[in-house]
């Protein structure tokens, strides 16, 4: 006689698959883990962007990854990485991969500051200088004599303030789009 369990006990004999303590999806799925900081199983915390693992955190986050928002910085939140691109893939429109080491630091307050500067001092191009567009700021000053730059500043201020934080970051800080 062979060592086979009885038929009624067979489902109970199959061991359950081990559940990993770290989310390691092989392919991104809509129901998969969202981007954030997760423990990697070795005691370190690593950035998960939704498709691949990133850098090791210098210090553990003070707020759990599930509670920390990627788009709004809250006091005590760990925000060492930029938000994921709104288009979903970590490559530019021409297919070139995004080098995450060259991205500017993410600061969610820059959008509001640039928008208010554009509305109040748009004719002088102060918002352009604030975002690092020196040549465009000088052009705005020159257009002030024609009366065009206050209109451009008003339009850009409205555009800045109506974009979400990730959209503003990826459009005006990471991709360096200088106009509208």
C-alpha positions in Angstrom: 0.0 0.0 0.0 1.3 3.5 -0.9 1.5 6.4 1.6 -1.4 8.4 0.1 -3.8 10.3 2.5 -7.5 9.6 2.3 -9.5 11.6 -0.3 -11.4 13.6 2.4 -8.1 14.8 4.0 -6.4 15.6 0.7 -7.1 19.4 0.6 -5.8 19.7 4.2 -2.5 18.0 3.3 -1.5 20.7 0.7 0.7 23.3 2.3 -0.3 26.9 1.8 2.0 29.0 -0.3 4.3 31.2 1.8 3.2 34.8 1.9 6.2 37.2 1.4 6.5 40.0 4.0 7.7 42.3 1.2 5.5 43.1 -1.8 7.4 41.7 -4.8 5.0 41.7 -7.8 6.5 40.4 -11.1 4.5 42.8 -13.2 2.6 45.9 -12.3 -1.1 45.3 -11.8 -3.9 47.8 -10.9 -4.5 46.0 -7.7 -0.7 45.8 -6.9 1.1 47.8 -4.2 1.1 51.5 -4.7 4.4 53.4 -4.9 5.9 54.1 -1.5 8.5 53.0 1.1 8.4 49.4 2.1 10.6 47.1 4.3 12.8 44.9 2.0 13.1 42.0 4.5 16.7 42.7 5.4 15.8 45.5 7.9 16.2 48.3 5.4 13.4 50.4 3.8 13.4 50.7 0.0 11.3 52.8 -2.5 8.8 50.9 -4.7 7.7 53.0 -7.7 4.9 50.6 -8.8 7.2 48.7 -11.1 10.7 48.3 -9.7 12.6 48.7 -6.4 14.6 51.8 -5.9 17.1 53.2 -3.5 17.5 52.3 0.2 16.2 54.9 2.6 18.7 56.7 4.7 16.3 56.6 7.7 13.1 54.8 8.4 10.0 56.8 7.6 8.2 58.3 10.6 4.8 57.8 9.1 3.7 54.3 7.8 3.8 54.1 3.9 0.1 53.5 3.8 -0.6 56.7 5.8 1.9 59.0 4.0 0.5 60.6 0.9 2.7 60.7 -2.2 1.3 64.0 -3.4 1.0 66.1 -0.3 3.8 66.6 2.2 2.6 66.3 5.7 4.6 67.0 8.9 6.8 63.9 9.7 6.1 62.3 6.3 9.0 60.7 4.5 9.2 62.4 1.1 12.6 61.5 -0.4 11.4 60.6 -3.8 9.4 62.4 -6.5 5.8 61.3 -7.1 5.3 58.9 -10.0 4.8 60.4 -13.4 1.1 61.1 -14.2 1.5 59.1 -17.4 2.3 55.9 -15.4 5.7 54.9 -16.9 9.2 56.1 -15.9 10.1 57.2 -19.4 9.7 60.5 -21.3 7.2 60.9 -24.2 10.0 60.1 -26.7 10.6 56.7 -25.0 13.9 57.8 -23.3 14.1 56.5 -19.7 14.0 59.0 -16.9 17.2 59.3 -14.9 15.9 59.6 -11.3 19.3 60.8 -10.1 19.0 64.0 -12.1 15.4 64.9 -11.1 15.0 68.1 -9.1 13.9 67.6 -5.5 10.1 67.4 -5.0 8.5 70.2 -3.1 4.7 70.4 -3.2 4.7 74.1 -2.0 6.5 75.3 -5.2 3.3 75.1 -7.2 1.3 77.4 -4.9 4.2 79.9 -4.6 4.8 80.0 -8.3 1.1 80.4 -9.0 0.7 83.3 -6.5 3.8 85.0 -7.8 2.5 84.7 -11.4 -0.8 86.3 -10.4 0.6 89.1 -8.3 3.9 89.9 -10.1 3.5 88.1 -13.4 4.3 91.2 -15.4 7.8 91.2 -13.9 8.3 87.5 -14.6 9.1 86.8 -10.9 7.5 83.4 -11.2 9.9 82.5 -14.1 12.9 83.4 -12.0 11.5 81.4 -9.0 11.2 78.3 -11.2 14.7 78.8 -12.6 13.8 80.1 -16.1 16.1 83.1 -16.2 15.9 83.7 -20.0 12.1 83.5 -19.9 12.1 85.9 -16.9 14.1 88.5 -18.9 11.7 88.1 -21.8 8.8 88.7 -19.5 10.5 92.0 -18.3 11.0 93.1 -21.9 7.3 92.3 -22.7 6.2 94.4 -19.8 6.8 97.5 -21.9 4.4 96.1 -24.5 1.7 95.3 -21.9 1.7 91.6 -22.8 3.5 90.1 -19.8 0.8 90.8 -17.2 -1.6 88.8 -19.3 0.8 86.0 -19.7 1.5 86.0 -15.9 -2.3 85.9 -15.2 -2.8 82.9 -17.5 0.2 81.1 -16.2 -0.8 81.7 -12.6 -4.2 80.2 -13.2 -2.6 77.2 -15.1 -0.1 76.6 -12.2 -2.8 76.6 -9.5 -5.2 74.4 -11.4 -2.7 71.6 -12.0 -2.2 68.8 -9.4 1.1 68.7 -7.5 2.5 65.8 -9.5 1.4 67.3 -12.8 3.1 70.6 -11.9 6.3 68.9 -10.8 6.6 66.8 -13.9 5.6 69.6 -16.3 7.5 72.6 -15.0 10.2 71.2 -12.7 11.3 67.9 -14.1 10.5 68.4 -17.9 11.4 72.2 -17.7 8.5 73.4 -19.8 9.0 77.2 -19.8 5.8 78.6 -21.2 2.1 77.8 -20.4 
